[in-house]
Amino acid sequence: MRKRITLLAVLLLLLSACQSQTEEATETTPPETEAPAVTESGETGDASSSYEFSIDQYELQMMGLFPMEATPALDDPVSEEDAEALKKAYTDKAKAVGADAALAIQPEESYRTVFKQAQEGIRGIYAEHEAGGKGAFYKVENNGNTAYLFGSIHIGEAAMYPIEAARMNAFEQADELWVELDLTDPQIMAELTLFQLRDDGKTLEEDIGTERLDRFVRIMEDSGIPVIKDNLQQIKSWTILNQLDVLPVLNENPYSVMQGVDQYFMNLANATDKPIHSVETVEIQMSTIEELYAPDPERLLTDIDEALDRVSSEEERQKSIEELQTMRRAWTIGDLDALMQVATEDADEQMQILTQKRDALMADKLAELLESPDKKTVFVMVGAAHYVPDDSVIGYLRDMGYTVEELQN
């Protein structure tokens, strides 16, 4: 599969645009509302609602032990059906690391109590076996500041969770979370929305052609994501590439974006009132894609054609799923060699230059944090591809004279 810059922000924006545009065109469809925010106490930000969503439940859902769409009343007794499903899922999760463990659920025990017991139990088992999602993990210290660098993966699955204990401990110790872009910040999301809108006086159809746009709409609809063609006309042409690239994975697991590591840590940070900051700006991240295609507009059309062909072929769709699965397995066990291969294979010279440009800017931001007089501990999470290659953020920091400690084991 041809390597391109894959940005979580673009994917989320396009999904949101497709959904909201469909809703605007359907009078009987109620307006879309955001999911309740996860909080440490379990209460949502909506004072008019009694709905609760505990961190323990969220953790179990990310691990695949409880359905993502389920919203039980936390103080109700666990139903017999849910109890049996939880017990089986708990045992299976433990077996995945070679442990023999069972979850005991007493009669009339509440969801709140059982969720906490199950979450702590699995975390303990995985910590004992030094298992869990590992990604790429480094540490840099300077001037009384400590930066834990964690390489994420944007498209996740339950097998990647729980995150390995040392990584979680570093996150919990950190004063701040730094990410590529804080997608929980309404201002940043507003900027991203504006950035994806056309400003060249043309429509999407005029830019990519009727045939391509019609194929995209049909493919989306066949995949269960209805879109209104007219409402896509103001979207920049490159925004549909991310959607096409991950469409096979979304069809297989609709929650794969929600299970991305970035989303997970941002939700935990918000739940525990840990400040979140952005390493990049919207302009830097979005302009990277535009710079990729600006010198050669025909390249964009070629990439769209290739993506349309891939998602139209069952064989190619399956290949895309298998490639992502290979990357997720490498990420889960912390195989840096495999991650480096994924990050660099099939990337052409122009793309490498643009990625290195982002990496250099990220390294500059990290240097600011390391030179700060604040003496803070920060957890800096960006895509693993920005950490593992030799000419990545890690390489730039070492060239600046910082000692970067690898913490993989």
C-alpha positions as CSV (number, residue, x, y, z in Angstrom):
1,M,0.0,0.0,0.0
2,R,1.3,3.4,-0.9
3,K,2.7,5.3,2.1
4,R,1.1,8.6,2.8
5,I,0.8,11.0,5.7
6,T,-2.0,9.7,7.9
7,L,-3.4,12.3,10.3
8,L,-6.0,11.4,12.9
9,A,-7.3,14.9,12.8
10,V,-8.2,14.7,9.1
11,L,-9.9,11.3,9.6
12,L,-12.0,12.6,12.5
13,L,-12.9,15.8,10.6
14,L,-14.1,13.9,7.5
15,L,-16.1,11.5,9.5
16,S,-17.7,14.4,11.4
17,A,-18.4,16.2,8.2
18,C,-20.0,13.2,6.5
19,Q,-22.2,12.6,9.5
20,S,-23.2,16.2,10.1
21,Q,-23.9,16.9,6.5
22,T,-26.2,13.8,6.3
23,E,-28.1,15.0,9.3
24,E,-28.5,18.5,7.9
25,A,-30.2,17.0,4.9
26,T,-32.5,14.8,6.9
27,E,-35.2,16.7,8.8
28,T,-36.2,13.7,10.8
29,T,-32.7,13.1,12.1
30,P,-32.0,14.8,15.5
31,P,-28.9,16.9,15.7
32,E,-25.7,15.1,16.6
33,T,-24.6,15.4,20.2
34,E,-21.1,14.8,21.6
35,A,-20.5,11.8,23.8
36,P,-20.4,12.6,27.5
37,A,-16.9,13.4,28.7
38,V,-15.3,10.8,30.9
39,T,-14.6,12.1,34.4
40,E,-12.7,10.6,37.3
41,S,-15.8,10.8,39.6
42,G,-17.9,9.2,36.9
43,E,-20.2,12.2,36.3
44,T,-20.6,13.8,32.9
45,G,-20.4,17.5,32.2
46,D,-24.1,17.7,31.5
47,A,-25.8,18.7,34.7
48,S,-29.2,17.9,33.3
49,S,-28.3,14.3,32.9
50,S,-27.9,11.6,35.5
51,Y,-25.8,9.5,33.2
52,E,-22.5,8.3,34.6
53,F,-19.4,6.9,32.8
54,S,-16.6,5.7,35.1
55,I,-13.0,5.5,34.2
56,D,-13.1,1.8,35.2
57,Q,-15.8,1.1,32.7
58,Y,-14.0,3.1,30.0
59,E,-10.8,1.1,30.7
60,L,-12.7,-2.2,30.3
61,Q,-14.3,-1.1,27.1
62,M,-10.9,-0.2,25.6
63,M,-9.6,-3.6,26.7
64,G,-12.6,-5.3,25.0
65,L,-14.1,-6.7,28.2
66,F,-17.3,-4.7,27.9
67,P,-19.3,-3.5,24.9
68,M,-18.3,0.1,23.8
69,E,-21.9,1.0,23.2
70,A,-23.2,-0.2,26.6
71,T,-24.3,2.4,29.2
72,P,-25.5,0.6,32.4
73,A,-26.5,2.5,35.5
74,L,-23.4,2.0,37.6
75,D,-25.2,1.4,40.9
76,D,-27.5,-1.2,39.5
77,P,-26.7,-4.9,40.1
78,V,-24.9,-6.5,37.3
79,S,-27.3,-8.5,35.1
80,E,-26.8,-12.2,34.8
81,E,-26.0,-11.8,31.1
82,D,-23.4,-9.1,31.6
83,A,-21.8,-11.1,34.5
84,E,-21.3,-14.2,32.4
85,A,-19.9,-12.1,29.5
86,L,-17.5,-10.2,31.8
87,K,-16.3,-13.4,33.5
88,K,-15.5,-15.0,30.1
89,A,-13.8,-11.9,28.7
90,Y,-11.7,-11.5,31.9
91,T,-10.5,-15.1,31.7
92,D,-9.7,-14.8,28.0
93,K,-7.8,-11.5,28.5
94,A,-5.7,-13.1,31.3
95,K,-5.1,-16.2,29.1
96,A,-3.7,-13.9,26.4
97,V,-0.6,-13.4,28.6
98,G,-0.5,-16.9,29.9
99,A,-2.3,-16.2,33.2
100,D,-5.1,-18.4,34.7
101,A,-7.5,-16.0,36.4
102,A,-11.2,-15.7,37.1
103,L,-13.4,-12.8,38.0
104,A,-15.7,-13.4,41.0
105,I,-19.0,-11.5,40.9
106,Q,-21.2,-11.7,43.9
107,P,-25.0,-11.6,43.7
108,E,-26.4,-8.1,43.6
109,E,-22.9,-6.6,43.2
110,S,-23.1,-3.3,41.3
111,Y,-21.6,-2.5,38.0
112,R,-19.4,0.2,39.6
113,T,-17.8,-2.4,42.0
114,V,-17.4,-5.1,39.4
115,F,-15.9,-2.7,36.8
116,K,-13.3,-1.5,39.4
117,Q,-12.5,-5.0,40.4
118,A,-12.1,-6.2,36.8
119,Q,-10.0,-3.3,35.7
120,E,-7.6,-3.5,38.6
121,G,-7.4,-7.3,38.2
122,I,-6.4,-7.2,34.6
123,R,-4.0,-4.3,35.1
124,G,-2.3,-6.3,37.9
125,I,-2.1,-9.5,35.8
126,Y,-0.5,-7.6,32.9
127,A,1.9,-5.7,35.1
128,E,3.0,-9.0,36.7
129,H,3.7,-10.4,33.2
130,E,5.3,-7.2,32.0
131,A,2.7,-7.2,29.2
132,G,0.4,-4.6,27.7
133,G,0.8,-2.0,24.9
134,K,4.4,-0.8,24.7
135,G,4.8,1.3,21.6
136,A,8.0,3.3,21.5
137,F,9.1,4.7,24.9
138,Y,11.9,7.1,25.8
139,K,13.0,9.4,28.5
140,V,15.0,12.7,28.4
141,E,16.1,14.7,31.4
142,N,17.5,18.2,31.5
143,N,17.6,21.3,33.8
144,G,15.3,19.5,36.3
145,N,12.7,18.7,33.7
146,T,11.7,15.1,32.6
147,A,10.1,14.3,29.3
148,Y,8.7,10.8,28.7
149,L,8.3,10.3,25.0
150,F,5.6,7.8,24.0
151,G,5.0,6.8,20.4
152,S,1.3,6.2,19.7
153,I,-0.8,4.6,17.0
154,H,-3.9,6.4,15.7
155,I,-6.0,3.4,14.8
156,G,-6.4,0.9,17.7
157,E,-7.9,-2.3,18.9
158,A,-8.7,-4.0,22.2
159,A,-5.6,-6.2,22.0
160,M,-3.4,-3.1,22.5
161,Y,-4.8,-2.6,26.0
162,P,-4.1,-2.2,28.8
163,I,-1.1,0.0,28.2
164,E,2.1,-1.5,29.8
165,A,2.5,-0.4,33.5
166,A,5.7,1.6,33.2
167,R,4.1,3.7,30.5
168,M,1.0,4.3,32.5
169,N,3.1,5.2,35.6
170,A,5.0,7.8,33.6
171,F,1.7,9.3,32.3
172,E,0.2,9.4,35.9
173,Q,3.4,11.0,37.2
174,A,3.4,13.7,34.5
175,D,2.3,17.2,35.2
176,E,1.1,17.7,31.6
177,L,0.2,15.7,28.5
178,W,1.5,16.9,25.2
179,V,0.1,15.5,21.9
180,E,0.4,16.4,18.2
181,L,-2.9,18.3,18.4
182,D,-5.3,18.4,21.3
183,L,-8.4,17.2,19.6
184,T,-10.5,17.7,22.7
185,D,-10.0,21.5,22.4
186,P,-13.0,23.1,20.7
187,Q,-10.8,25.9,19.3
188,I,-8.4,23.5,17.6
189,M,-11.3,21.5,16.2
190,A,-12.8,24.7,14.8
191,E,-9.5,25.6,13.2
192,L,-9.2,22.2,11.7
193,T,-12.7,22.4,10.3
194,L,-11.9,25.7,8.6
195,F,-8.6,24.3,7.2
196,Q,-10.3,21.5,5.4
197,L,-12.7,23.8,3.6
198,R,-11.8,25.0,0.0
199,D,-10.7,28.5,-0.6
200,D,-9.8,28.2,-4.3
201,G,-13.2,29.1,-5.7
202,K,-13.7,25.5,-7.0
203,T,-15.9,22.7,-5.9
204,L,-14.6,19.2,-4.9
205,E,-16.3,17.9,-8.1
206,E,-14.6,20.4,-10.3
207,D,-11.2,19.6,-8.8
208,I,-11.3,15.8,-8.8
209,G,-14.0,15.1,-11.4
210,T,-17.6,13.8,-11.3
211,E,-16.6,10.2,-11.8
212,R,-14.2,10.1,-8.8
213,L,-16.6,11.9,-6.5
214,D,-19.4,9.6,-7.4
215,R,-17.2,6.6,-6.8
216,F,-16.3,8.0,-3.4
217,V,-19.9,8.6,-2.4
218,R,-20.9,5.0,-3.5
219,I,-18.1,3.4,-1.6
220,M,-18.9,5.4,1.5
221,E,-22.6,4.4,1.3
222,D,-21.8,0.8,0.6
223,S,-19.6,0.9,3.7
224,G,-22.5,2.1,5.9
225,I,-21.4,5.8,6.0
226,P,-24.1,7.8,4.1
227,V,-23.0,11.1,2.6
228,I,-24.7,13.8,0.6
229,K,-22.6,14.6,-2.5
230,D,-23.6,18.3,-2.6
231,N,-22.5,18.8,1.0
232,L,-19.0,17.5,0.2
233,Q,-18.4,20.1,-2.4
234,Q,-16.5,22.6,-0.2
235,I,-14.1,20.0,1.3
236,K,-10.5,20.1,0.1
237,S,-9.7,17.1,-2.2
238,W,-6.9,15.6,-0.1
239,T,-9.2,15.1,2.9
240,I,-10.9,12.1,1.4
241,L,-7.6,10.1,1.2
242,N,-7.4,9.4,4.9
243,Q,-10.9,8.1,4.9
244,L,-10.3,5.8,1.9
245,D,-7.1,4.4,3.4
246,V,-8.7,3.5,6.8
247,L,-12.2,2.6,5.5
248,P,-11.5,-1.2,5.4
249,V,-10.4,-1.1,9.0
250,L,-13.4,1.0,10.1
251,N,-15.7,-1.5,8.4
252,E,-14.1,-4.3,10.3
253,N,-14.1,-2.4,13.6
254,P,-16.1,0.9,13.8
255,Y,-14.5,1.7,17.1
256,S,-10.9,1.5,15.8
257,V,-10.5,5.3,15.9
258,M,-12.0,5.6,19.4
259,Q,-9.5,2.9,20.4
260,G,-6.6,4.9,19.1
261,V,-3.9,5.6,21.7
262,D,-4.1,9.3,21.2
263,Q,-7.8,9.4,22.0
264,Y,-7.3,7.1,25.0
265,F,-4.7,9.3,26.8
266,M,-6.5,12.5,26.0
267,N,-9.7,11.1,27.5
268,L,-7.8,10.0,30.6
269,A,-6.1,13.4,30.9
270,N,-9.4,15.2,30.7
271,A,-10.9,12.8,33.3
272,T,-8.1,13.5,35.8
273,D,-7.8,17.3,35.1
274,K,-4.3,16.8,33.6
275,P,-3.5,19.8,31.3
276,I,-3.2,18.9,27.6
277,H,-1.0,20.9,25.2
278,S,-0.3,20.6,21.5
279,V,3.2,20.0,20.2
280,E,2.2,21.3,16.7
281,T,-0.1,23.9,15.4
282,V,-3.1,23.3,13.1
283,E,-1.3,25.2,10.3
284,I,1.9,23.1,10.6
285,Q,0.1,19.8,10.5
286,M,-2.4,20.6,7.8
287,S,0.1,22.5,5.6
288,T,2.3,19.4,5.5
289,I,-0.3,17.6,3.4
290,E,-0.9,20.6,1.1
291,E,2.9,21.0,0.6
292,L,3.0,17.3,-0.4
293,Y,0.5,17.8,-3.3
294,A,1.1,21.5,-4.3
295,P,4.1,20.9,-6.6
296,D,2.2,18.1,-8.5
297,P,-1.6,18.3,-8.5
298,E,-1.8,15.2,-10.7
299,R,-0.2,13.2,-7.9
300,L,-3.3,13.9,-5.8
301,L,-5.6,12.6,-8.5
302,T,-3.4,9.5,-8.9
303,D,-3.4,8.8,-5.2
304,I,-7.2,9.2,-5.1
305,D,-7.6,6.8,-8.0
306,E,-5.3,4.2,-6.3
307,A,-7.2,4.5,-3.1
308,L,-10.6,4.1,-4.8
309,D,-9.3,1.0,-6.6
310,R,-7.9,-0.5,-3.3
311,V,-11.1,-0.1,-1.4
312,S,-13.1,-1.5,-4.3
313,S,-11.1,-4.7,-4.3
314,E,-11.8,-7.3,-1.6
315,E,-8.3,-8.6,-1.9
316,E,-6.8,-5.1,-1.4
317,R,-9.1,-4.3,1.4
318,Q,-8.0,-7.4,3.2
319,K,-4.4,-6.6,2.5
320,S,-4.9,-3.2,4.1
321,I,-6.4,-4.8,7.2
322,E,-3.5,-7.2,7.4
323,E,-0.9,-4.5,7.1
324,L,-2.5,-2.4,9.8
325,Q,-2.7,-5.6,12.0
326,T,1.0,-6.2,11.5
327,M,1.7,-2.6,12.6
328,R,-0.5,-2.9,15.7
329,R,1.1,-6.2,16.7
330,A,4.5,-4.5,16.4
331,W,3.3,-1.6,18.4
332,T,1.8,-3.7,21.1
333,I,5.0,-5.7,21.8
334,G,7.3,-2.6,21.3
335,D,9.2,-4.0,18.3
336,L,11.1,-0.9,17.2
337,D,12.7,-2.6,14.2
338,A,9.3,-3.5,12.8
339,L,7.8,-0.1,13.6
340,M,10.8,1.6,11.8
341,Q,10.2,-0.5,8.7
342,V,6.5,0.4,8.7
343,A,7.4,4.1,9.2
344,T,9.8,4.2,6.3
345,E,8.7,1.7,3.7
346,D,7.2,3.0,0.5
347,A,7.7,6.6,1.6
348,D,9.0,8.7,-1.4
349,E,11.6,11.4,-1.1
350,Q,9.1,14.3,-0.9
351,M,7.1,12.7,1.9
352,Q,10.3,12.0,3.8
353,I,11.3,15.6,3.6
354,L,8.0,16.9,4.8
355,T,7.9,14.3,7.7
356,Q,11.4,15.3,8.7
357,K,10.3,19.0,8.7
358,R,7.6,18.2,11.2
359,D,10.0,16.1,13.3
360,A,12.5,19.0,13.4
361,L,9.8,21.3,14.6
362,M,8.6,18.8,17.2
363,A,12.2,18.4,18.5
364,D,12.4,22.2,18.8
365,K,9.3,22.3,21.0
366,L,10.6,19.5,23.1
367,A,13.9,21.4,23.6
368,E,11.9,24.3,24.9
369,L,10.2,22.1,27.4
370,L,13.6,20.6,28.5
371,E,15.2,24.0,28.9
372,S,12.2,25.4,30.8
373,P,12.8,26.7,34.4
374,D,9.5,25.1,35.5
375,K,11.1,21.8,36.3
376,K,8.1,19.7,35.2
377,T,7.5,16.2,34.2
378,V,5.7,15.9,30.8
379,F,4.3,13.0,28.9
380,V,4.8,13.7,25.2
381,M,2.8,11.4,22.9
382,V,3.0,11.7,19.1
383,G,2.8,9.0,16.4
384,A,5.4,6.3,16.7
385,A,6.7,7.1,13.2
386,H,8.0,10.4,14.6
387,Y,10.2,8.7,17.1
388,V,11.6,5.4,15.7
389,P,13.5,6.3,12.5
390,D,17.0,7.5,12.9
391,D,16.2,10.9,11.4
392,S,13.2,11.4,13.6
393,V,12.5,13.5,16.7
394,I,14.8,11.3,18.7
395,G,17.6,11.8,16.3
396,Y,17.2,15.5,16.3
397,L,17.2,15.6,20.1
398,R,20.4,13.6,20.2
399,D,22.0,15.9,17.6
400,M,21.1,18.8,19.9
401,G,23.1,17.2,22.7
402,Y,20.4,15.6,24.8
403,T,20.7,12.1,26.2
404,V,17.7,10.1,25.1
405,E,17.2,6.9,27.1
406,E,15.3,4.1,25.5
407,L,12.9,2.5,27.9
408,Q,11.5,-0.4,25.8
409,N,12.0,-3.3,28.3
